[in-house]
Amino acid sequence: MKTQFLFPHSWKKVGWILFLPGILLVIMGSFFNVSIDNYLPIKVIALYSDEILGKSGWFQIITNAIADELLTIMVIGGGILVGFSKMKNEDEMISNIRYESLVWATYLNYGIILFTTLFIFGIAYMNVLIHNLFTLLFFFILRFHYRIYKLSKAGDDEE
């Protein structure tokens, strides 16, 4: 993986500041069935809006609770910064670990989607698809940092 496509190492801290609270709120909201649909209602520009009991159309100004959008931006933006910022000592070994972790996370994520497509239906299936916005990055970050941890432990054992 060419490092020209990676963010500077200093951005990783910003990524963690966005990613950790965001992913914790998503997980807590999922397990405790907390809805954030009514938080922070403001007028927004909608390229397209399709309300259940309202009108639908293109290019409208609507009132929308933006807490879920902000949470999504925190998790995805933070996750991208965490996963794709250079390490302090970025070398070919770390690039290879990053590549393998991304491939592993992609296989796992799409395996879960295929499994749930076959065995989960209705609104529960839609919830799985919504959560899949975050799981690829989550699995990648977990795998990558676990492998980096194991690499550093192996280096410590040799000394």
N, C-alpha and C positions, 0 to 999 in steps of 0.2 A: 504494500500500500504506500503510495507516494506521500511523503509528508507535506507536499505543497497543498494538499487538500485538507490538512488538519489546522485547527485553530491554535493560536499560541498557548503555551502552558498556563499562562496567567488567567486565561478564561475558564479553566477548569474549576476554580474556586467559585466563580459566579454561577457556573452550571450547578454545582452542589447546592448553593444557596437557593436556587430556583427548584431544582429537582427533588431534593429530600422532603421539604414541606409539602410540595405538590403531590408527590407519590404517596406520602403518608395520609394526606387528606382524601385522595382517591380511594385508597385501601380502606380507611375508616368509613368513608361514605358508603362503600360497597358492603362491608360486613355489618354495619349498623343501620343500613337502609336509610341513610340521611339524605334528604333531597335538598339541593341548593338552588333549585329552580326559581326561588322567589327572592334571592339575595342580589342586591345592587341593580335594581331596575333603572334603566336609563333609555333615552331615545338613541337609536343607532340607525345607521344606513344599512339596509338589507338589499343585497343584489337580487335575492329572491326570498320571498316569505310565503309559507303555506301553513296557515293556522287552521286548527281543527274546526273551530266554530267561527273563524274570522274570514277575512278575504285573503285571497292569495294573489300574488303578482310580482312583477319585476320592479326593481329600483324604487323602494319605498323607505320611508322613515317610520320605524316601528318602535314600540317600547319593549325592551327585552331585558331579562335579568342576566347580567353578564358574568356572574360568578363562575359558572361552568366553563365559559370561554377562557377566562383568566386562568383557571386551574389547568385547562388543557395547554395553554401557552406556556405556563410554568413547567409542566412535566415534559412536554416535547422539546421546548427550547432549552431547558436545563439539561435534559437527557442528551441532546445533541452536543451541547458544550462539554458535558462530562465524558461522553463516549468518544468524541472526535477532537479533543484537545491533545496536543503533544504531551508526552511524559517529559520529565526533566531530562532524562537521558534516552531520548528516542533513538533506537537503532533498528537493525533488520530483525532481530529477535522479537522486539516489542511489536514491530509492524506485522510480523508473522502471527503473533498471538492475537493482535487486533483483528486481522483478517480471519483467522480460524474461529475466533469468538463470534464474529459477525455472521459467518456462514452457519455455525452451530445454532445461534439464536434464530436465524431465519428458518432453518429446518424445524426447530422445535416449535416456533410460532405458527408456521403453516401446518405442521402436524396437528397442533391443537385445533386450529380452524377446521381442518378436514375431519377430525374426530367429532367436534361439536356439530358440524354440519350433518353428520350421520346420526347423532344420538340426542341432540338437544333441539327443542322446537319452541316456537312462539316467541313471547317477549324475552324469555330467558336466553334464546339464541341471539336476539338483538343486543342484549346486554353483553354477551360474549364478544360480539363484533365491536361494540363500543369500547370494551376494555382492550381489544386488540390494537387500538390506537397507541397504547402505551407499552404493551407487553414485549414487542420486539426490542425496543430500546432498553427496557428493564432487564430482559434476559441477557442482552449483549453486555450491558454494564456489569451485571453480576458475574458473568462468565469471564469477561476480560480482567476485571479486578481480582477475581479469585485466582486466575492463572498468573497474574503479575505477583500476587502475594506468594503463591507457591514458588515462583521463580526466585523471589527475594529470599525466601526461607531456604531454598536449595543453595543459594549463594552464601547465606549465613552459616550453613552447616559445613561448607567446605573450608571456612576460615578457622 
